[in-house]
């Protein structure tokens, strides 16, 4: 029989602008001594107060569960928050009316059995520790840093013992609290990828008071950008991106061929271990821009066009599709405007944040940007022939070769799969990155890029397992657009 465990979770979140740059903080407390057992905080980019509050709750419950992973149903968590909205909704006394809040509440409710968690509203003055953590996270995001527990001073500004409404002391052995805190930190770091930058754009501002009703979350980068169209070739991949103010390049240097998985993949079924849930990457190509129907090269080096009216409609249809499915847990986007606009439409429906990864941008097509395939053939015929014949050949004027793009995309894939192991992640990106991910998953040669069709706002899916194997589950699905 499991020994009963009881902890207090205090959580908070805020947005400097509502919506604006946002962050959350959470602390797990020993109810007998009032001492903190684990802390969590994170800058989450542009979001509302409500989103940040819910994210703080999710982080606190996750940390509490990680402290006592073997407690099972014997774990009891008493949540204290100064958000009346979250407390009343999670207690079941207020109905969750806003469709964008429902996924966040569902995530929080799924962490522990409902019977294991109780909720209490407290004044903001009694929630100083979590509030300080949230502000530290927002300050770190403003400065382009990642919040680190070792640098936090939040505990110094709070009473050493909490007494208000804390549950009675746990009966039985106290357990290894140091080891438990280490497990909690490891679980939180794995869940949010502490080593990887969020990629969202910090903005200055002052924290706004909590709104009395649910506010629709605004997620993703501030002023999401629309994206350009694609390359116009029957035989060439349809590029579709444009360069915005370039995000930092990934640390991995592009190579002539994409890196292979380090683990030796298993084949067959008989001796395969139980690898758990794969990291599932749902690959959404951005909606149309004005350049898409014209079949013009539109990559990272062009004008970075916005979505056209057709593209915005496609993005909304994709958003409705993913909201109905309810399976997407994270969203990562190319930095280019058309992808960020598409991602923002989905994020608004799901109540999720949009993280930006530079590795997901489209190919830089050099001097070919904005031209049709026929125009490139007429002006740069020899270069085009070489490009079609070899993945190492670059477009005229210093663009990227497919080999370079494959190296960059593979590095982004590895970062994302490691960070979101076991989760379903929506990647909003472009033709060449999506085709490259599919090609690498299949172990197909570079020329396979020319043998795939990829429509605007289409959906493809690849699952990645712990042994290095990948499974292509869907390619170029457009049924949600009909």
Secondary structure, 3 states (H helix, E strand, C coil): CCCCEEEEEEEEEEEECCCEEEEEEEEEECCCCCCEEEEEEEEEEEECHHHHHHHHHHHHHHHHHHHCCCCHHHEEEEEEECCHHHHHHHCCCCCCCCHHHHHHHHHHHHHCCHHHEEEEECCHHHCHHHHHHHHHHHHHHHCCCCCCHHHCCHHHHCCCCCCCCCCCCCCCCCCCHHHHHHHHHHHHHHHHCCCCCCCCCCCCCCCCCCCCCCCCCCCCCCCCCCCCCCCCCCCCCCCCCCCCCCCCCCCCCCCCCCCCCCCCCCCCCCCCCCCCCCEEEEEEECCCECCCCCCECCCCCCCCCCECHHHHHHHHHHHHHHHHHCCCCEEEECCCHHHHHHHHHHHHHHCCCEEECHHHCCCCCHHHCCCEHHHHHHHCHHHHHHHHHCCCCECCCCCCEHHHHHHHHHHHHHHHHHHCCCCEEEEEECHHHHHHHHHHHHCCCHHHHHHCCCCCCCEEEEEECCCCCEEEEEEEECHHHC
